[in-house]
Amino acid sequence: MAIVLPFKAVRPKKEFARDIAAPPYDVVNSDEARELAQGNDKSYLHISRPEIDLDPRTDEHADQVYGQGKINFEKFKTNGWLFQEQKPCFYIYKQIMGGHQQIGLVAVASAEDYDKDVIKKHEHTRPDKEDDRTRHIGTINANTEPVFFTYPAVPTIDSMINDWIKQTPEYDFTSDDGVKHTLWVCDDDQVIEALRSEFAKMKYMYVADGHHRSAAAWRLWKERKAKNPKHTGNEEYNFFLTVIFPDNQMNIMAYNRVVKDLNGNSKDEFLEKLGRKFTVSEKAPDVPGANLKFSMYLDGKWHLLAAKDGSYDDKDPVKRLDASILQDNLLHPVLGIDNPRTDQRINFVGGIRGTRELVKLVDSGKYAVAFSLHPVNIRQLISVADSGQVMPPKSTWFEPKLRSGLFVHQYD
């Protein structure tokens, strides 16, 4: 049984929605955030990336940074740019990027469900990133950005949501990256209860994107529960902010790899070693076109690598992933990349940047070789999560990204 509830969102007044809405904190660095927010005192980056209001030399994990986030959040409310809903509501959030459309339910999920694995995960989290998000949401006392969930599509839920969005939306704008964002407030008690009841029938939901945000909310739940002798389970810290999309609307892009050197191999030695586990073809496309294939850019040319039969475990949901095959059969044994999470010789390029970015990086001389992968599909992700395992690092890149600042879950 999955707990999905309405909540009193802190959100922008309609006339400020486009100015406030911003990219997620983790897709821009401090310098990029500072540039994007320049001249816009309403940008949500002042809350999600508060170091932009301090001396650029300030450590982004200094106490002052988290405190500034709290100051800015309160300022947004005092100035009337953000306000809190009077009653608990669901919200329906539609995004259109090019020819792709996805419609999700904005709600709060249960930290206890996360604890009990009703909410399934497919990635390891890094302690330093967990610490950062825990301090951020704990200091501001709110889930400042949502976690991206998915679930096996339910026609009844689709029907209710599609009926509701026939109404006039609350927000409707296109962001600078060309993505269209539309939000409806679902405040009808009967519809709210019907949606809640449908989600309560689900055995599992899945974290698609936002593992560090969900882990931080879980950590804060444990901390506050332990410190509260009058804990009831109904306090706002028991819940965290989500947008929940049906699995048949997921748009997953490739997460590509670039490596700085050939690990002491000449080009011919490198290609000879690849031939042990892959069939190598020249004059290849820049995208592989299917699973079990990889487009490799080396010395100004694209090559196609096809995994040979028996070179991977087809029965293991993790080992049969392309990222695992590449790591186990090439990156580790040939290029010496033992731990892709920590090795400084490898970098990862989100599919939204395209293969031209791979060519640019290799042609610049900063990297020796690049690998273009086929995207993971949502069934593979769910299969890994259901198995209790995790995917290799940097396996999925979801687009479009959820815009931050359109809804906040406040803890008090």
FIPAKE-231582 format. One record per residue (C-alpha): residue in one letter; chain; x, z, y. Coordinates in steps of 0.1 Angstrom, whole numbers. Layout:
BEGIN
<nulum resn="A" chain="A" east="X" up="Z" north="Y"/>
...
END
This chain:
BEGIN
<nulum resn="M" chain="A" east="0" up="0" north="0"/>
<nulum resn="A" chain="A" east="16" up="-11" north="33"/>
<nulum resn="I" chain="A" east="8" up="8" north="64"/>
<nulum resn="V" chain="A" east="3" up="-15" north="94"/>
<nulum resn="L" chain="A" east="-13" up="1" north="125"/>
<nulum resn="P" chain="A" east="-24" up="-8" north="161"/>
<nulum resn="F" chain="A" east="-6" up="9" north="189"/>
<nulum resn="K" chain="A" east="-6" up="14" north="227"/>
<nulum resn="A" chain="A" east="19" up="-12" north="237"/>
<nulum resn="V" chain="A" east="40" up="-9" north="269"/>
<nulum resn="R" chain="A" east="40" up="-44" north="281"/>
<nulum resn="P" chain="A" east="43" up="-66" north="312"/>
<nulum resn="K" chain="A" east="16" up="-72" north="337"/>
<nulum resn="K" chain="A" east="5" up="-108" north="332"/>
<nulum resn="E" chain="A" east="21" up="-121" north="363"/>
<nulum resn="F" chain="A" east="55" up="-107" north="353"/>
<nulum resn="A" chain="A" east="56" up="-117" north="316"/>
<nulum resn="R" chain="A" east="78" up="-148" north="319"/>
<nulum resn="D" chain="A" east="103" up="-131" north="343"/>
<nulum resn="I" chain="A" east="106" up="-100" north="320"/>
<nulum resn="A" chain="A" east="107" up="-118" north="286"/>
<nulum resn="A" chain="A" east="143" up="-122" north="274"/>
<nulum resn="P" chain="A" east="164" up="-132" north="243"/>
<nulum resn="P" chain="A" east="170" up="-104" north="218"/>
<nulum resn="Y" chain="A" east="199" up="-81" north="225"/>
<nulum resn="D" chain="A" east="219" up="-93" north="195"/>
<nulum resn="V" chain="A" east="220" up="-131" north="203"/>
<nulum resn="V" chain="A" east="237" up="-127" north="236"/>
<nulum resn="N" chain="A" east="269" up="-108" north="244"/>
<nulum resn="S" chain="A" east="274" up="-87" north="276"/>
<nulum resn="D" chain="A" east="288" up="-115" north="297"/>
<nulum resn="E" chain="A" east="260" up="-139" north="286"/>
<nulum resn="A" chain="A" east="233" up="-113" north="293"/>
<nulum resn="R" chain="A" east="248" up="-106" north="328"/>
<nulum resn="E" chain="A" east="247" up="-143" north="336"/>
<nulum resn="L" chain="A" east="211" up="-148" north="322"/>
<nulum resn="A" chain="A" east="198" up="-118" north="342"/>
<nulum resn="Q" chain="A" east="216" up="-127" north="375"/>
<nulum resn="G" chain="A" east="191" up="-129" north="403"/>
<nulum resn="N" chain="A" east="162" up="-115" north="381"/>
<nulum resn="D" chain="A" east="158" up="-78" north="385"/>
<nulum resn="K" chain="A" east="128" up="-80" north="361"/>
<nulum resn="S" chain="A" east="147" up="-94" north="332"/>
<nulum resn="Y" chain="A" east="143" up="-72" north="301"/>
<nulum resn="L" chain="A" east="180" up="-75" north="295"/>
<nulum resn="H" chain="A" east="184" up="-47" north="320"/>
<nulum resn="I" chain="A" east="168" up="-25" north="293"/>
<nulum resn="S" chain="A" east="181" up="-41" north="261"/>
<nulum resn="R" chain="A" east="216" up="-48" north="275"/>
<nulum resn="P" chain="A" east="219" up="-21" north="303"/>
<nulum resn="E" chain="A" east="257" up="-24" north="305"/>
<nulum resn="I" chain="A" east="250" up="-55" north="328"/>
<nulum resn="D" chain="A" east="241" up="-30" north="356"/>
<nulum resn="L" chain="A" east="274" up="-12" north="353"/>
<nulum resn="D" chain="A" east="311" up="-20" north="359"/>
<nulum resn="P" chain="A" east="320" up="-49" north="335"/>
<nulum resn="R" chain="A" east="349" up="-27" north="323"/>
<nulum resn="T" chain="A" east="325" up="-1" north="310"/>
<nulum resn="D" chain="A" east="325" up="3" north="272"/>
<nulum resn="E" chain="A" east="291" up="-10" north="260"/>
<nulum resn="H" chain="A" east="288" up="20" north="237"/>
<nulum resn="A" chain="A" east="295" up="46" north="264"/>
<nulum resn="D" chain="A" east="269" up="74" north="270"/>
<nulum resn="Q" chain="A" east="264" up="59" north="305"/>
<nulum resn="V" chain="A" east="251" up="27" north="290"/>
<nulum resn="Y" chain="A" east="224" up="43" north="270"/>
<nulum resn="G" chain="A" east="214" up="65" north="299"/>
<nulum resn="Q" chain="A" east="212" up="34" north="321"/>
<nulum resn="G" chain="A" east="188" up="18" north="296"/>
<nulum resn="K" chain="A" east="165" up="48" north="300"/>
<nulum resn="I" chain="A" east="167" up="47" north="338"/>
<nulum resn="N" chain="A" east="159" up="10" north="338"/>
<nulum resn="F" chain="A" east="129" up="14" north="314"/>
<nulum resn="E" chain="A" east="114" up="41" north="336"/>
<nulum resn="K" chain="A" east="120" up="20" north="367"/>
<nulum resn="F" chain="A" east="101" up="-10" north="352"/>
<nulum resn="K" chain="A" east="71" up="13" north="346"/>
<nulum resn="T" chain="A" east="74" up="30" north="380"/>
<nulum resn="N" chain="A" east="75" up="-4" north="397"/>
<nulum resn="G" chain="A" east="44" up="-15" north="378"/>
<nulum resn="W" chain="A" east="62" up="-43" north="360"/>
<nulum resn="L" chain="A" east="54" up="-26" north="327"/>
<nulum resn="F" chain="A" east="23" up="-6" north="319"/>
<nulum resn="Q" chain="A" east="9" up="11" north="288"/>
<nulum resn="E" chain="A" east="-23" up="0" north="270"/>
<nulum resn="Q" chain="A" east="-52" up="24" north="272"/>
<nulum resn="K" chain="A" east="-61" up="22" north="235"/>
<nulum resn="P" chain="A" east="-43" up="12" north="203"/>
<nulum resn="C" chain="A" east="-45" up="-26" north="198"/>
<nulum resn="F" chain="A" east="-30" up="-52" north="176"/>
<nulum resn="Y" chain="A" east="-14" up="-82" north="194"/>
<nulum resn="I" chain="A" east="-12" up="-118" north="181"/>
<nulum resn="Y" chain="A" east="20" up="-136" north="190"/>
<nulum resn="K" chain="A" east="24" up="-174" north="187"/>
<nulum resn="Q" chain="A" east="56" up="-193" north="191"/>
<nulum resn="I" chain="A" east="61" up="-231" north="192"/>
<nulum resn="M" chain="A" east="95" up="-246" north="190"/>
<nulum resn="G" chain="A" east="95" up="-284" north="187"/>
<nulum resn="G" chain="A" east="73" up="-292" north="158"/>
<nulum resn="H" chain="A" east="73" up="-257" north="143"/>
<nulum resn="Q" chain="A" east="46" up="-231" north="150"/>
<nulum resn="Q" chain="A" east="44" up="-195" north="138"/>
<nulum resn="I" chain="A" east="18" up="-169" north="144"/>
<nulum resn="G" chain="A" east="24" up="-132" north="138"/>
<nulum resn="L" chain="A" east="7" up="-99" north="141"/>
<nulum resn="V" chain="A" east="23" up="-74" north="165"/>
<nulum resn="A" chain="A" east="19" up="-39" north="150"/>
<nulum resn="V" chain="A" east="37" up="-8" north="140"/>
<nulum resn="A" chain="A" east="49" up="-2" north="105"/>
<nulum resn="S" chain="A" east="57" up="30" north="87"/>
<nulum resn="A" chain="A" east="92" up="45" north="85"/>
<nulum resn="E" chain="A" east="81" up="62" north="53"/>
<nulum resn="D" chain="A" east="72" up="28" north="38"/>
<nulum resn="Y" chain="A" east="108" up="18" north="47"/>
<nulum resn="D" chain="A" east="121" up="49" north="30"/>
<nulum resn="K" chain="A" east="100" up="43" north="-1"/>
<nulum resn="D" chain="A" east="110" up="6" north="-3"/>
<nulum resn="V" chain="A" east="75" up="-7" north="4"/>
<nulum resn="I" chain="A" east="93" up="-25" north="31"/>
<nulum resn="K" chain="A" east="119" up="-45" north="13"/>
<nulum resn="K" chain="A" east="154" up="-54" north="27"/>
<nulum resn="H" chain="A" east="178" up="-82" north="18"/>
<nulum resn="E" chain="A" east="209" up="-73" north="39"/>
<nulum resn="H" chain="A" east="234" up="-45" north="41"/>
<nulum resn="T" chain="A" east="237" up="-29" north="76"/>
<nulum resn="R" chain="A" east="268" up="-20" north="94"/>
<nulum resn="P" chain="A" east="271" up="17" north="104"/>
<nulum resn="D" chain="A" east="284" up="10" north="138"/>
<nulum resn="K" chain="A" east="255" up="-13" north="146"/>
<nulum resn="E" chain="A" east="230" up="13" north="132"/>
<nulum resn="D" chain="A" east="246" up="39" north="154"/>
<nulum resn="D" chain="A" east="242" up="17" north="185"/>
<nulum resn="R" chain="A" east="205" up="10" north="179"/>
<nulum resn="T" chain="A" east="198" up="46" north="169"/>
<nulum resn="R" chain="A" east="213" up="58" north="202"/>
<nulum resn="H" chain="A" east="195" up="31" north="222"/>
<nulum resn="I" chain="A" east="160" up="37" north="209"/>
<nulum resn="G" chain="A" east="165" up="75" north="208"/>
<nulum resn="T" chain="A" east="177" up="77" north="244"/>
<nulum resn="I" chain="A" east="150" up="54" north="257"/>
<nulum resn="N" chain="A" east="125" up="70" north="233"/>
<nulum resn="A" chain="A" east="110" up="37" north="223"/>
<nulum resn="N" chain="A" east="113" up="8" north="199"/>
<nulum resn="T" chain="A" east="125" up="-16" north="226"/>
<nulum resn="E" chain="A" east="125" up="-47" north="204"/>
<nulum resn="P" chain="A" east="105" up="-56" north="173"/>
<nulum resn="V" chain="A" east="117" up="-62" north="137"/>
<nulum resn="F" chain="A" east="107" up="-96" north="122"/>
<nulum resn="F" chain="A" east="87" up="-91" north="90"/>
<nulum resn="T" chain="A" east="72" up="-115" north="65"/>
<nulum resn="Y" chain="A" east="47" up="-112" north="37"/>
<nulum resn="P" chain="A" east="31" up="-135" north="11"/>
<nulum resn="A" chain="A" east="4" up="-154" north="31"/>
<nulum resn="V" chain="A" east="-32" up="-141" north="28"/>
<nulum resn="P" chain="A" east="-59" up="-166" north="36"/>
<nulum resn="T" chain="A" east="-83" up="-138" north="48"/>
<nulum resn="I" chain="A" east="-57" up="-126" north="74"/>
<nulum resn="D" chain="A" east="-50" up="-162" north="85"/>
<nulum resn="S" chain="A" east="-87" up="-167" north="90"/>
<nulum resn="M" chain="A" east="-91" up="-135" north="111"/>
<nulum resn="I" chain="A" east="-61" up="-144" north="133"/>
<nulum resn="N" chain="A" east="-71" up="-180" north="138"/>
<nulum resn="D" chain="A" east="-106" up="-169" north="148"/>
<nulum resn="W" chain="A" east="-92" up="-144" north="174"/>
<nulum resn="I" chain="A" east="-68" up="-169" north="191"/>
<nulum resn="K" chain="A" east="-97" up="-191" north="201"/>
<nulum resn="Q" chain="A" east="-101" up="-167" north="230"/>
<nulum resn="T" chain="A" east="-81" up="-169" north="262"/>
<nulum resn="P" chain="A" east="-46" up="-155" north="258"/>
<nulum resn="E" chain="A" east="-30" up="-127" north="278"/>
<nulum resn="Y" chain="A" east="3" up="-145" north="282"/>
<nulum resn="D" chain="A" east="11" up="-182" north="279"/>
<nulum resn="F" chain="A" east="45" up="-195" north="291"/>
<nulum resn="T" chain="A" east="75" up="-216" north="280"/>
<nulum resn="S" chain="A" east="109" up="-199" north="282"/>
<nulum resn="D" chain="A" east="140" up="-217" north="295"/>
<nulum resn="D" chain="A" east="150" up="-227" north="259"/>
<nulum resn="G" chain="A" east="118" up="-247" north="256"/>
<nulum resn="V" chain="A" east="100" up="-223" north="232"/>
<nulum resn="K" chain="A" east="63" up="-217" north="240"/>
<nulum resn="H" chain="A" east="52" up="-181" north="238"/>
<nulum resn="T" chain="A" east="15" up="-171" north="237"/>
<nulum resn="L" chain="A" east="1" up="-136" north="232"/>
<nulum resn="W" chain="A" east="-34" up="-123" north="226"/>
<nulum resn="V" chain="A" east="-46" up="-87" north="228"/>
<nulum resn="C" chain="A" east="-67" up="-78" north="198"/>
<nulum resn="D" chain="A" east="-88" up="-48" north="210"/>
<nulum resn="D" chain="A" east="-119" up="-51" north="188"/>
<nulum resn="D" chain="A" east="-122" up="-21" north="166"/>
<nulum resn="Q" chain="A" east="-139" up="-40" north="137"/>
<nulum resn="V" chain="A" east="-112" up="-67" north="137"/>
<nulum resn="I" chain="A" east="-85" up="-41" north="140"/>
<nulum resn="E" chain="A" east="-99" up="-22" north="110"/>
<nulum resn="A" chain="A" east="-103" up="-54" north="89"/>
<nulum resn="L" chain="A" east="-67" up="-64" north="96"/>
<nulum resn="R" chain="A" east="-54" up="-29" north="88"/>
<nulum resn="S" chain="A" east="-74" up="-29" north="55"/>
<nulum resn="E" chain="A" east="-60" up="-63" north="44"/>
<nulum resn="F" chain="A" east="-24" up="-52" north="50"/>
<nulum resn="A" chain="A" east="-31" up="-20" north="31"/>
<nulum resn="K" chain="A" east="-38" up="-41" north="0"/>
<nulum resn="M" chain="A" east="-2" up="-54" north="1"/>
<nulum resn="K" chain="A" east="23" up="-40" north="-24"/>
<nulum resn="Y" chain="A" east="53" up="-50" north="-3"/>
<nulum resn="M" chain="A" east="64" up="-64" north="31"/>
<nulum resn="Y" chain="A" east="98" up="-79" north="38"/>
<nulum resn="V" chain="A" east="123" up="-75" north="66"/>
<nulum resn="A" chain="A" east="132" up="-111" north="76"/>
<nulum resn="D" chain="A" east="153" up="-103" north="107"/>
<nulum resn="G" chain="A" east="162" up="-70" north="124"/>
<nulum resn="H" chain="A" east="177" up="-49" north="96"/>
<nulum resn="H" chain="A" east="197" up="-28" north="121"/>
<nulum resn="R" chain="A" east="166" up="-21" north="142"/>
<nulum resn="S" chain="A" east="146" up="-10" north="112"/>
<nulum resn="A" chain="A" east="174" up="11" north="98"/>
<nulum resn="A" chain="A" east="178" up="28" north="132"/>
<nulum resn="A" chain="A" east="140" up="36" north="134"/>
<nulum resn="W" chain="A" east="142" up="50" north="99"/>
<nulum resn="R" chain="A" east="172" up="72" north="109"/>
<nulum resn="L" chain="A" east="154" up="85" north="140"/>
<nulum resn="W" chain="A" east="123" up="93" north="119"/>
<nulum resn="K" chain="A" east="144" up="114" north="95"/>
<nulum resn="E" chain="A" east="161" up="132" north="124"/>
<nulum resn="R" chain="A" east="129" up="140" north="143"/>
<nulum resn="K" chain="A" east="110" up="149" north="113"/>
<nulum resn="A" chain="A" east="137" up="174" north="103"/>
<nulum resn="K" chain="A" east="137" up="190" north="138"/>
<nulum resn="N" chain="A" east="99" up="192" north="141"/>
<nulum resn="P" chain="A" east="85" up="223" north="123"/>
<nulum resn="K" chain="A" east="50" up="211" north="132"/>
<nulum resn="H" chain="A" east="55" up="175" north="118"/>
<nulum resn="T" chain="A" east="22" up="160" north="107"/>
<nulum resn="G" chain="A" east="32" up="124" north="99"/>
<nulum resn="N" chain="A" east="11" up="110" north="128"/>
<nulum resn="E" chain="A" east="37" up="113" north="155"/>
<nulum resn="E" chain="A" east="48" up="80" north="171"/>
<nulum resn="Y" chain="A" east="83" up="84" north="157"/>
<nulum resn="N" chain="A" east="68" up="78" north="122"/>
<nulum resn="F" chain="A" east="62" up="42" north="131"/>
<nulum resn="F" chain="A" east="83" up="13" north="144"/>
<nulum resn="L" chain="A" east="76" up="-20" north="162"/>
<nulum resn="T" chain="A" east="72" up="-52" north="141"/>
<nulum resn="V" chain="A" east="59" up="-87" north="143"/>
<nulum resn="I" chain="A" east="46" up="-98" north="109"/>
<nulum resn="F" chain="A" east="45" up="-135" north="99"/>
<nulum resn="P" chain="A" east="31" up="-151" north="67"/>
<nulum resn="D" chain="A" east="59" up="-165" north="45"/>
<nulum resn="N" chain="A" east="46" up="-201" north="47"/>
<nulum resn="Q" chain="A" east="53" up="-201" north="85"/>
<nulum resn="M" chain="A" east="90" up="-191" north="82"/>
<nulum resn="N" chain="A" east="116" up="-214" north="97"/>
<nulum resn="I" chain="A" east="150" up="-206" north="83"/>
<nulum resn="M" chain="A" east="180" up="-225" north="95"/>
<nulum resn="A" chain="A" east="215" up="-228" north="79"/>
<nulum resn="Y" chain="A" east="242" up="-203" north="87"/>
<nulum resn="N" chain="A" east="274" up="-223" north="86"/>
<nulum resn="R" chain="A" east="311" up="-212" north="81"/>
<nulum resn="V" chain="A" east="344" up="-221" north="98"/>
<nulum resn="V" chain="A" east="378" up="-209" north="85"/>
<nulum resn="K" chain="A" east="410" up="-208" north="106"/>
<nulum resn="D" chain="A" east="435" up="-221" north="80"/>
<nulum resn="L" chain="A" east="439" up="-235" north="44"/>
<nulum resn="N" chain="A" east="456" up="-203" north="31"/>
<nulum resn="G" chain="A" east="490" up="-220" north="28"/>
<nulum resn="N" chain="A" east="476" up="-251" north="10"/>
<nulum resn="S" chain="A" east="483" up="-286" north="21"/>
<nulum resn="K" chain="A" east="453" up="-308" north="24"/>
<nulum resn="D" chain="A" east="459" up="-325" north="-10"/>
<nulum resn="E" chain="A" east="465" up="-291" north="-27"/>
<nulum resn="F" chain="A" east="433" up="-278" north="-11"/>
<nulum resn="L" chain="A" east="412" up="-307" north="-23"/>
<nulum resn="E" chain="A" east="428" up="-306" north="-58"/>
<nulum resn="K" chain="A" east="418" up="-269" north="-61"/>
<nulum resn="L" chain="A" east="382" up="-276" north="-49"/>
<nulum resn="G" chain="A" east="378" up="-302" north="-77"/>
<nulum resn="R" chain="A" east="379" up="-274" north="-103"/>
<nulum resn="K" chain="A" east="345" up="-261" north="-93"/>
<nulum resn="F" chain="A" east="330" up="-289" north="-72"/>
<nulum resn="T" chain="A" east="326" up="-326" north="-74"/>
<nulum resn="V" chain="A" east="341" up="-339" north="-41"/>
<nulum resn="S" chain="A" east="330" up="-371" north="-24"/>
<nulum resn="E" chain="A" east="342" up="-386" north="9"/>
<nulum resn="K" chain="A" east="321" up="-404" north="35"/>
<nulum resn="A" chain="A" east="295" up="-376" north="34"/>
<nulum resn="P" chain="A" east="267" up="-366" north="57"/>
<nulum resn="D" chain="A" east="272" up="-336" north="80"/>
<nulum resn="V" chain="A" east="243" up="-318" north="63"/>
<nulum resn="P" chain="A" east="242" up="-314" north="25"/>
<nulum resn="G" chain="A" east="205" up="-321" north="22"/>
<nulum resn="A" chain="A" east="199" up="-298" north="-8"/>
<nulum resn="N" chain="A" east="209" up="-265" north="-24"/>
<nulum resn="L" chain="A" east="241" up="-265" north="-45"/>
<nulum resn="K" chain="A" east="257" up="-289" north="-22"/>
<nulum resn="F" chain="A" east="280" up="-284" north="9"/>
<nulum resn="S" chain="A" east="291" up="-307" north="36"/>
<nulum resn="M" chain="A" east="328" up="-299" north="45"/>
<nulum resn="Y" chain="A" east="345" up="-311" north="77"/>
<nulum resn="L" chain="A" east="383" up="-314" north="72"/>
<nulum resn="D" chain="A" east="409" up="-335" north="90"/>
<nulum resn="G" chain="A" east="383" up="-354" north="110"/>
<nulum resn="K" chain="A" east="362" up="-364" north="80"/>
<nulum resn="W" chain="A" east="330" up="-350" north="63"/>
<nulum resn="H" chain="A" east="332" up="-345" north="25"/>
<nulum resn="L" chain="A" east="304" up="-336" north="2"/>
<nulum resn="L" chain="A" east="309" up="-308" north="-24"/>
<nulum resn="A" chain="A" east="285" up="-305" north="-53"/>
<nulum resn="A" chain="A" east="287" up="-273" north="-74"/>
<nulum resn="K" chain="A" east="295" up="-282" north="-110"/>
<nulum resn="D" chain="A" east="272" up="-270" north="-138"/>
<nulum resn="G" chain="A" east="283" up="-237" north="-152"/>
<nulum resn="S" chain="A" east="303" up="-227" north="-121"/>
<nulum resn="Y" chain="A" east="277" up="-201" north="-111"/>
<nulum resn="D" chain="A" east="251" up="-178" north="-127"/>
<nulum resn="D" chain="A" east="218" up="-196" north="-124"/>
<nulum resn="K" chain="A" east="198" up="-166" north="-135"/>
<nulum resn="D" chain="A" east="210" up="-142" north="-108"/>
<nulum resn="P" chain="A" east="190" up="-145" north="-76"/>
<nulum resn="V" chain="A" east="221" up="-137" north="-55"/>
<nulum resn="K" chain="A" east="248" up="-155" north="-74"/>
<nulum resn="R" chain="A" east="228" up="-188" north="-74"/>
<nulum resn="L" chain="A" east="225" up="-188" north="-36"/>
<nulum resn="D" chain="A" east="247" up="-214" north="-18"/>
<nulum resn="A" chain="A" east="265" up="-188" north="3"/>
<nulum resn="S" chain="A" east="275" up="-169" north="-29"/>
<nulum resn="I" chain="A" east="286" up="-201" north="-47"/>
<nulum resn="L" chain="A" east="308" up="-210" north="-17"/>
<nulum resn="Q" chain="A" east="322" up="-175" north="-15"/>
<nulum resn="D" chain="A" east="328" up="-170" north="-52"/>
<nulum resn="N" chain="A" east="342" up="-205" north="-60"/>
<nulum resn="L" chain="A" east="360" up="-215" north="-27"/>
<nulum resn="L" chain="A" east="363" up="-191" north="1"/>
<nulum resn="H" chain="A" east="377" up="-162" north="-21"/>
<nulum resn="P" chain="A" east="398" up="-180" north="-48"/>
<nulum resn="V" chain="A" east="411" up="-209" north="-27"/>
<nulum resn="L" chain="A" east="411" up="-197" north="9"/>
<nulum resn="G" chain="A" east="417" up="-160" north="2"/>
<nulum resn="I" chain="A" east="386" up="-147" north="21"/>
<nulum resn="D" chain="A" east="381" up="-115" north="1"/>
<nulum resn="N" chain="A" east="355" up="-98" north="24"/>
<nulum resn="P" chain="A" east="337" up="-122" north="47"/>
<nulum resn="R" chain="A" east="323" up="-92" north="66"/>
<nulum resn="T" chain="A" east="357" up="-81" north="78"/>
<nulum resn="D" chain="A" east="381" up="-110" north="74"/>
<nulum resn="Q" chain="A" east="391" up="-123" north="109"/>
<nulum resn="R" chain="A" east="400" up="-157" north="95"/>
<nulum resn="I" chain="A" east="363" up="-167" north="90"/>
<nulum resn="N" chain="A" east="336" up="-171" north="115"/>
<nulum resn="F" chain="A" east="299" up="-179" north="113"/>
<nulum resn="V" chain="A" east="279" up="-205" north="132"/>
<nulum resn="G" chain="A" east="241" up="-203" north="134"/>
<nulum resn="G" chain="A" east="223" up="-235" north="125"/>
<nulum resn="I" chain="A" east="206" up="-237" north="159"/>
<nulum resn="R" chain="A" east="240" up="-248" north="173"/>
<nulum resn="G" chain="A" east="241" up="-279" north="150"/>
<nulum resn="T" chain="A" east="270" up="-294" north="131"/>
<nulum resn="R" chain="A" east="285" up="-307" north="163"/>
<nulum resn="E" chain="A" east="297" up="-272" north="170"/>
<nulum resn="L" chain="A" east="315" up="-273" north="136"/>
<nulum resn="V" chain="A" east="332" up="-305" north="145"/>
<nulum resn="K" chain="A" east="342" up="-291" north="179"/>
<nulum resn="L" chain="A" east="357" up="-260" north="165"/>
<nulum resn="V" chain="A" east="378" up="-278" north="139"/>
<nulum resn="D" chain="A" east="388" up="-306" north="162"/>
<nulum resn="S" chain="A" east="400" up="-281" north="188"/>
<nulum resn="G" chain="A" east="426" up="-268" north="163"/>
<nulum resn="K" chain="A" east="413" up="-233" north="163"/>
<nulum resn="Y" chain="A" east="399" up="-238" north="128"/>
<nulum resn="A" chain="A" east="411" up="-259" north="99"/>
<nulum resn="V" chain="A" east="379" up="-264" north="79"/>
<nulum resn="A" chain="A" east="341" up="-261" north="83"/>
<nulum resn="F" chain="A" east="313" up="-258" north="59"/>
<nulum resn="S" chain="A" east="277" up="-269" north="66"/>
<nulum resn="L" chain="A" east="252" up="-253" north="42"/>
<nulum resn="H" chain="A" east="216" up="-260" north="32"/>
<nulum resn="P" chain="A" east="192" up="-233" north="45"/>
<nulum resn="V" chain="A" east="180" up="-205" north="23"/>
<nulum resn="N" chain="A" east="142" up="-208" north="16"/>
<nulum resn="I" chain="A" east="118" up="-179" north="20"/>
<nulum resn="R" chain="A" east="112" up="-177" north="-18"/>
<nulum resn="Q" chain="A" east="149" up="-172" north="-24"/>
<nulum resn="L" chain="A" east="149" up="-144" north="2"/>
<nulum resn="I" chain="A" east="119" up="-126" north="-13"/>
<nulum resn="S" chain="A" east="134" up="-130" north="-48"/>
<nulum resn="V" chain="A" east="166" up="-113" north="-37"/>
<nulum resn="A" chain="A" east="147" up="-85" north="-20"/>
<nulum resn="D" chain="A" east="124" up="-80" north="-50"/>
<nulum resn="S" chain="A" east="155" up="-77" north="-73"/>
<nulum resn="G" chain="A" east="168" up="-48" north="-52"/>
<nulum resn="Q" chain="A" east="199" up="-68" north="-43"/>
<nulum resn="V" chain="A" east="212" up="-80" north="-10"/>
<nulum resn="M" chain="A" east="222" up="-115" north="2"/>
<nulum resn="P" chain="A" east="257" up="-124" north="12"/>
<nulum resn="P" chain="A" east="264" up="-117" north="49"/>
<nulum resn="K" chain="A" east="252" up="-143" north="74"/>
<nulum resn="S" chain="A" east="228" up="-161" north="50"/>
<nulum resn="T" chain="A" east="198" up="-166" north="72"/>
<nulum resn="W" chain="A" east="192" up="-178" north="107"/>
<nulum resn="F" chain="A" east="156" up="-175" north="118"/>
<nulum resn="E" chain="A" east="142" up="-197" north="147"/>
<nulum resn="P" chain="A" east="125" up="-193" north="170"/>
<nulum resn="K" chain="A" east="138" up="-158" north="179"/>
<nulum resn="L" chain="A" east="112" up="-132" north="190"/>
<nulum resn="R" chain="A" east="113" up="-128" north="228"/>
<nulum resn="S" chain="A" east="120" up="-92" north="239"/>
<nulum resn="G" chain="A" east="101" up="-73" north="265"/>
<nulum resn="L" chain="A" east="65" up="-86" north="257"/>
<nulum resn="F" chain="A" east="57" up="-54" north="238"/>
<nulum resn="V" chain="A" east="74" up="-20" north="234"/>
<nulum resn="H" chain="A" east="64" up="9" north="212"/>
<nulum resn="Q" chain="A" east="69" up="41" north="231"/>
<nulum resn="Y" chain="A" east="74" up="74" north="211"/>
<nulum resn="D" chain="A" east="54" up="96" north="234"/>
END
